Amino acid sequence: MTRAKNGDAIGHSDGDPSRRSILGAGLAASVAAILHSSGAVAGASKTAVSSETQGDGAVLGADLWQKFCSRLAEAGAAITRTDLPTTQLDRAEGFRYLTRLLRIGLIQNLEAGDKEFPMFFQSCDEITKWGGDDPDKVYYNALVKGDRDYRITGKRGTMHFFGIGSKAFLMDQGGTIRSTGELKHDEIKVGPNDEVEIIASSKKQPGNWLPMTKDTNFLLMRQAYLDKKKEKPEKFKIEQIGGPPVPAPLDPEFLKHALMQTADFVVGNAWKWGNWMIPLSSGKNQLVVRDQDYFFKVGGDPLIDYYWGYFELTPDEAWIVNFPAPDADFWSFTLYNWWQESFDYVHRPVQINSHDAKRDANGTYTFVVSARDVGVGNWMDTAGHTTGFALVRSYSLKKPTPSNSKVVRLADLKS
């Protein structure tokens, strides 16, 4: 796969993206006082004087819930920060984003947090978005231990792309996510009835083997659409090989850890993606080829080349992006907000892929990013935003894709 040099711009050069920390910046800016000043929490702290003692001597009291809520309160400062050019719409989406992080955090750390009995859970969908979700993908995650063996079963199905990777989230390296093994559809043996069995293990296995290391702590499965009208995603099961027969009763210590880990997840990701997007806002109204390691360190698919662009428009302007068909297996063009959530792709044309995009007469593709459709090229709806981001994903790209960008008045565009 060809990788472009860092800072190579399509149209001009913007230099290296800033290498600031992607976790923890600004976390000292706590707004926990918001909860403590509310009548509901204050009242609860006065009346909740008893604690429930478990049979093993562990005590769960009201202070656990207060600590959980106080830690969550710190996330608000990541939305109201003044170093991002956010509007009231951006902030409204930001606070909604916190509720989405809370939802997925509880599923990930509490409901699906038992690595002895892992389960695949859907980490992104049309109402749960974070980390640069791809509307063309169905994502499934499972938490695992790198020194265990796991069996994954399901059917290959009709999805255009299917792949699974083992990942290591490395907190001691600033939240870097490192790939520890990858397996994609053309490497997977499928049975006569479309069945698939994969063994995830640190020891090499016969058949479909997904490598892991001692650092591996989660699996990420990606199923990608090319034609949503004809393709259907499949569900998969995962089980530990040689594990205990049934889960243990809920451990109070596990509950405490899961709640606080969820709160940390919300606060950390609230700051992380805002920080992460700042370098990508250089090169206004241009697509820029950046160092691909910048994306891989946060879990980007090593099979994909990522071209990011930042738009800043008035309601009567359009950002025009034109490029030839990427020399890739398939590709897509998607719009995002400051929290790296895709825009509303259920109701608006904010994402398009190589199957659905319309070609120009000369064989190239033109994308019109604007507030309204004027019947030119492939319209991408800004969905009420005056600023945002565009991402072009190209799978197995053979060579960099050149492009041209410009901003024009909508009144000057003619269909």
C-alpha positions in Angstrom: 0.0 0.0 0.0 1.4 3.4 -0.9 1.8 5.9 1.8 2.0 9.6 1.1 4.6 11.7 2.8 3.6 13.6 5.9 2.1 17.0 5.1 1.7 16.5 1.3 -1.3 18.6 0.5 -3.7 18.2 -2.3 -3.5 21.8 -3.7 -0.9 23.1 -1.2 1.3 22.0 1.8 0.3 22.5 5.4 3.2 20.8 7.1 3.2 18.3 9.9 0.0 17.9 12.0 0.7 18.9 15.6 1.8 15.9 17.8 0.0 17.0 20.9 -1.2 14.4 23.4 -4.5 12.8 22.5 -5.5 11.8 26.0 -5.8 13.9 29.2 -5.2 17.4 27.9 -7.2 19.8 30.0 -8.6 17.3 32.4 -7.7 19.4 35.3 -10.5 21.8 34.2 -13.1 20.1 36.4 -16.8 21.2 36.6 -17.7 18.7 39.3 -19.1 21.6 41.3 -22.1 21.5 38.9 -23.3 18.2 40.4 -22.5 19.2 44.0 -24.4 22.4 43.6 -27.6 20.7 42.3 -30.4 20.1 44.6 -30.9 16.5 43.6 -27.4 15.4 44.4 -27.2 17.5 47.5 -30.4 16.0 48.8 -29.2 12.5 48.0 -26.0 13.0 50.0 -27.9 14.0 53.1 -30.4 11.2 53.1 -28.2 8.3 51.9 -26.6 7.5 55.2 -26.6 3.7 55.0 -24.4 1.4 53.0 -25.1 -2.2 51.9 -22.4 -4.6 53.1 -21.8 -7.6 50.8 -21.1 -11.1 52.2 -17.4 -10.7 51.5 -17.1 -7.6 53.5 -17.0 -5.1 50.6 -19.0 -2.0 51.2 -21.0 -0.2 48.4 -22.3 3.2 49.5 -23.7 6.3 48.0 -20.2 7.8 47.8 -19.5 5.4 44.8 -22.4 6.9 42.8 -21.3 10.5 43.8 -17.7 9.8 42.7 -19.0 8.4 39.4 -21.2 11.4 38.8 -18.5 13.9 39.8 -16.0 12.4 37.5 -18.6 12.5 34.6 -19.2 16.1 35.3 -15.6 16.9 34.3 -16.5 16.0 30.7 -18.6 19.1 30.3 -15.5 21.4 30.2 -14.4 19.5 27.0 -17.5 20.7 25.2 -17.5 24.3 26.4 -13.7 24.8 25.8 -12.9 28.1 24.0 -10.0 26.9 21.7 -12.4 25.3 19.2 -14.5 27.4 16.8 -17.7 25.7 17.9 -21.2 27.1 17.4 -24.3 26.4 19.5 -25.1 23.5 17.2 -21.6 22.1 17.7 -22.0 22.4 21.5 -25.5 20.8 21.5 -24.0 17.9 19.5 -21.1 17.9 22.0 -23.4 17.4 25.0 -25.3 14.7 23.1 -22.0 13.2 22.3 -21.3 12.8 26.1 -24.5 10.8 26.5 -23.4 8.6 23.6 -20.0 8.0 25.2 -21.7 7.2 28.5 -24.0 4.7 26.8 -21.2 2.8 25.0 -18.9 3.1 28.0 -21.4 1.3 30.2 -21.9 -1.4 27.7 -18.2 -1.8 27.1 -17.0 -1.7 30.7 -19.9 -3.1 32.7 -22.3 -5.2 30.6 -19.6 -6.7 28.2 -16.6 -6.2 30.5 -16.1 -9.8 31.6 -13.1 -11.1 29.6 -13.7 -14.6 30.8 -17.1 -14.5 29.0 -16.6 -12.0 26.2 -19.4 -10.9 23.9 -19.4 -8.9 20.7 -21.2 -5.6 21.1 -21.9 -2.9 18.5 -19.7 0.1 19.3 -21.1 2.4 16.7 -24.4 2.8 14.9 -26.7 5.5 13.6 -27.3 6.9 17.1 -24.1 6.0 18.8 -21.1 7.7 17.2 -17.6 8.3 18.2 -14.0 8.0 17.0 -14.7 8.7 13.4 -17.5 6.2 12.8 -17.9 5.0 9.2 -21.6 4.9 8.0 -20.6 2.1 5.6 -19.4 -0.2 8.5 -20.9 -2.4 11.1 -18.5 -2.5 14.0 -18.3 -5.2 16.7 -16.0 -5.1 19.7 -15.1 -7.7 22.3 -12.9 -7.3 25.3 -10.3 -10.1 25.7 -7.1 -11.1 27.5 -4.1 -11.6 25.3 -3.0 -14.8 27.1 -6.3 -16.6 26.5 -7.6 -18.5 23.5 -11.0 -17.6 22.0 -13.3 -19.2 19.4 -15.2 -16.8 17.0 -18.1 -18.3 15.0 -20.6 -17.0 12.5 -21.3 -16.7 8.7 -19.4 -14.8 6.1 -22.6 -13.3 4.7 -22.9 -10.9 1.8 -21.0 -7.8 3.1 -18.5 -6.5 0.6 -15.7 -6.4 3.2 -15.2 -8.4 6.3 -12.2 -8.2 8.6 -11.2 -8.6 12.3 -8.2 -7.3 14.2 -6.7 -7.8 17.6 -5.8 -4.5 19.3 -3.8 -3.3 22.3 -5.0 -0.1 24.0 -1.8 1.2 25.6 -2.6 3.8 28.3 1.1 4.1 29.2 1.8 5.3 25.6 -0.7 8.2 25.7 -3.7 6.0 24.7 -2.1 4.6 21.6 -4.0 1.8 20.0 -1.7 -0.8 18.3 -2.7 -3.5 16.0 -1.5 -6.9 17.2 -3.1 -9.0 14.5 -5.3 -8.7 11.4 -7.4 -11.1 9.3 -9.4 -10.0 6.3 -12.0 -11.7 4.1 -9.7 -12.9 1.3 -7.5 -14.6 4.0 -10.4 -16.4 5.7 -11.5 -19.9 4.9 -15.2 -20.3 4.6 -17.1 -23.6 5.0 -19.6 -25.1 2.6 -22.5 -23.6 4.4 -20.9 -20.1 4.6 -19.8 -20.8 8.1 -16.6 -19.2 9.6 -14.6 -20.2 12.6 -11.6 -18.1 13.8 -9.3 -18.8 16.7 -7.8 -15.7 18.4 -4.7 -16.8 20.3 -1.1 -15.8 21.0 -0.1 -19.3 19.8 -0.3 -20.0 16.1 -3.4 -22.1 15.2 -4.4 -24.2 12.1 -7.1 -22.7 9.9 -8.3 -19.2 10.5 -5.9 -17.7 13.1 -6.1 -14.2 14.5 -2.8 -13.5 16.2 -2.8 -11.8 19.6 0.0 -10.7 22.0 0.2 -10.4 25.8 -0.8 -6.7 25.3 -4.0 -7.5 23.3 -7.1 -6.4 25.2 -9.8 -6.1 22.6 -11.0 -7.3 19.2 -12.5 -5.1 16.5 -14.6 -6.6 13.8 -15.4 -4.5 10.7 -18.1 -5.4 8.1 -18.3 -2.9 5.3 -21.1 -2.2 2.8 -20.6 -1.4 -0.8 -24.3 -1.7 -1.8 -26.6 -1.4 1.2 -29.6 -2.5 -0.8 -28.1 -6.0 -1.4 -25.8 -6.7 1.5 -26.6 -7.7 5.0 -24.3 -7.8 8.0 -23.9 -11.0 10.1 -23.6 -11.5 13.8 -20.8 -13.4 15.4 -20.3 -15.2 18.7 -17.1 -15.4 20.8 -16.3 -17.8 23.6 -13.2 -18.5 25.6 -11.6 -21.9 25.0 -11.1 -23.8 28.3 -12.7 -21.1 30.4 -15.1 -21.5 33.4 -18.5 -23.0 32.7 -20.6 -20.1 34.0 -19.9 -16.4 35.0 -19.4 -15.6 38.6 -21.9 -13.5 40.4 -21.4 -9.7 40.0 -18.3 -8.7 42.0 -18.7 -5.4 43.9 -15.1 -4.5 43.1 -15.7 -5.2 39.4 -18.8 -2.9 39.5 -16.8 -0.1 41.2 -14.0 -0.4 38.7 -16.4 -0.6 35.7 -18.3 2.6 36.8 -15.1 4.6 37.3 -13.6 3.2 34.1 -16.7 4.3 32.2 -16.5 7.8 33.7 -12.8 8.0 32.7 -13.8 6.8 29.2 -16.3 9.6 28.8 -14.0 12.3 30.1 -11.0 11.0 28.2 -12.7 10.7 24.9 -14.5 14.0 25.3 -11.1 15.7 25.4 -9.3 13.3 23.1 -11.2 13.8 19.9 -11.4 17.5 20.2 -7.7 17.7 20.6 -7.1 15.2 17.8 -9.2 17.2 15.4 -7.2 20.5 15.9 -4.3 19.5 13.7 -6.7 18.2 11.0 -8.2 21.7 10.8 -5.1 23.1 9.1 -5.5 23.5 5.4 -8.9 25.1 5.3 -11.1 23.9 2.5 -8.5 21.4 1.2 -8.0 17.7 1.3 -4.7 17.0 2.9 -2.6 13.8 2.9 -1.1 13.4 6.3 1.1 11.0 8.1 -1.0 7.8 8.2 0.5 6.8 11.6 -1.5 9.7 13.1 -4.6 7.7 12.3 -3.3 4.2 13.1 -2.3 5.2 16.6 -6.0 5.7 17.4 -7.1 2.4 15.9 -7.3 3.3 12.2 -7.6 0.3 9.8 -4.1 -0.5 8.4 -5.8 -1.4 5.1 -7.1 2.2 4.6 -5.5 5.4 3.5 -7.1 8.4 5.2 -7.4 11.9 3.5 -8.8 14.5 5.8 -10.2 18.0 4.9 -11.6 20.8 7.0 -14.3 23.1 5.7 -15.4 26.5 6.8 -18.3 28.0 4.8 -21.0 30.6 4.9 -24.6 29.4 4.1 -24.2 30.8 0.5 -20.9 29.1 -0.2 -19.9 25.6 -1.4 -16.7 23.7 -1.1 -16.0 21.9 -4.3 -13.8 18.8 -4.2 -12.8 17.0 -7.4 -10.7 13.9 -7.9 -10.3 10.9 -10.2 -11.4 7.5 -9.1 -8.9 6.4 -6.4 -6.8 3.3 -7.5 -8.3 1.3 -4.6 -10.6 -1.6 -4.0 -13.3 0.8 -2.9 -13.6 4.2 -1.2 -16.0 6.6 0.5 -16.4 10.3 1.3 -18.0 11.3 4.7 -18.6 14.5 6.7 -17.9 14.9 10.4 -18.4 17.3 13.3 -15.8 18.5 15.8 -16.3 15.5 18.0 -15.5 13.2 15.1 -19.1 12.0 14.7 -20.5 11.5 11.3 -23.4 13.8 10.4 -26.9 12.4 10.2 -26.5 9.8 7.4 -30.0 8.3 8.0 -31.8 11.4 6.7 -29.2 13.5 4.9 -26.7 12.9 2.0 -23.5 13.3 4.2 -21.7 10.1 3.1 -21.3 8.4 -0.3 -19.1 5.5 -1.5 -17.6 4.3 -4.8 -20.7 2.3 -5.6 -23.2 5.2 -5.4 -21.1 8.2 -6.4 -21.9 9.8 -9.7 -19.0 10.4 -12.2 -18.5 13.5 -14.2 -18.4 13.3 -18.0 -14.6 13.2 -17.9 -14.7 10.3 -15.5 -13.7 12.2 -12.3 -15.9 12.8 -9.2 -17.1 16.1 -8.0 -18.4 16.7 -4.5 -20.3 19.8 -3.5 -20.2 20.4 0.3 -22.9 23.0 1.0 -26.1 23.9 2.8 -28.4 23.2 -0.1 -28.4 21.1 -3.3 -28.0 23.0 -6.5 -28.0 19.9 -8.7 -24.3 19.8 -9.4 -22.1 16.7 -8.8 -22.5 14.7 -5.6 -24.1 17.0 -3.0 -22.9 16.6 0.6 -25.2 18.3 3.1 -23.5 20.4 5.7 -26.5 19.7 7.9 -26.6 23.1 9.5 -22.9 23.3 10.2 -20.6 26.2 9.1 -17.5 24.2 10.0 -16.7 20.5 9.8 -14.5 17.8 8.4 -14.4 15.5 5.3 -12.8 12.1 5.3 -12.0 10.1 2.2 -11.2 6.5 3.0 -9.5 4.4 0.3 -9.1 0.6 0.8 -5.9 -0.9 -0.4 -4.9 2.3 -2.2 -2.2 1.6 -4.8 -1.0 5.2 -5.3 -2.0 8.7 -3.9 -5.0 10.3 -5.3 -4.6 13.9 -6.5 -7.5 16.3 -6.1 -8.5 20.0 -6.6 -10.5 22.0 -4.1 -12.1 25.5 -4.2 -14.8 27.5 -2.5 -17.5 29.2 -4.7 -20.7 31.0 -4.3 -23.7 28.7 -4.6 -25.4 31.3 -6.8 -22.5 30.8 -9.3 -23.1 27.0 -9.6 -25.2 25.8 -12.4 -26.6 22.3 -13.0 
